[in-house]
Amino acid sequence: MIKKYFTEFTLLVVAIIWALNFTVVKVSLEELDPFSFNALRYFFAAALLIVAAKRAGFKISVKKEHFWKLVGIGLVGNLFYQVLFIIGMDFTLAANAAVILGTIPVWVALLSYFFTDEKLSLRKTAGIVLAFAGVVLIIVSRPEGLSLSSRSLIGDIILLLSAIAWASYTILSKKYLKIYHSTQYSGFMALVGVIALFIVGVPSLIKTDFNTISIAGYGGIVYSGLLSVGLSYLVWNRGIAKIGAVNTAIYQNLVPVLGVVFGVILLGEQLMVFQYIGGIFVILGIAITQTR
């Protein structure tokens, strides 16, 4: 029985890891600046993904004609997305971040319509509209009101841009995942990401006093790097190979729900009524978009 449902169980664990990651990152960012945290956590993630690719017998290299195109895709998915994600997390609530990042499947569907031959059905269109309406409710329904000077508002908008960046990375990767094995592809992308993020993070790392960081702070780096990025990417790719993309994507619908729960319970975050309603809209929109 366990062997039969092993893939489903591991995907459920990944959903929990990703949802808890929003809270873990918020705690670590109280002690570390975003750029130092990103560089350090991605070191662990890249190490795991590269070792996994090597152990599977793959070289961390690509064809010469694909190299610069894949470097560009890697920068979108690992530099732009990661930087926007970590800055947005530093500015807003973990609960808000969980819901806004949960819209990634919706942006994938929308971008696929405009830039690939995939068409939008009436159901997918309704899901996209509902999810977008939910994000708008979350952003505008805040205790301090709608103000461009609000840290939380700026964070929500940055996180929305990070979700679009990751969706773009997903669309751009589809072509090359037909050429390269997902483990090899992940290893190469991790190498691009760790180099780029370390270059960006060097000035902050030089200024960081590592003696002042607590065990919880270091634990957040390891958790977010090894589990939320490294291990989760491997499990997610395995899920797509074993049970298909649609069945795998369903588990991502749990992330915004659990992320809100962890943010409220573990961090004591307070959300307005309309932000809860917005969260429900987003979750329903994702479910409508992803289910057959």
Secondary structure, DSSP 8 states (H G I E B T S, - for coil): -TTTTHHHHHHHHHHHHHHHHHHHHHHHTTTS-HHHHHHHHHHHHHHHHHHHHHHTT--S---GGGHHHHHHHHIIIIIIHHHHHHHHHHHS-HHHHHHHHTTHHHHHHHHHHHHSS----HHHHHHHHHHHHHHHHHHH--TT-S-TT-HHHHHHHHHHHHHHHHHHHHHHHHHHHTTS-HHHHHHHHHHHHHHHHHHHHHHHHHH--GGG--HHHHHHHHIIIIIIIIIHHHHHHHHHHHH-HHHHHGGGGHHHHHHHHHHHHHH-----HHHHHHHHHHHHHHHHHH--
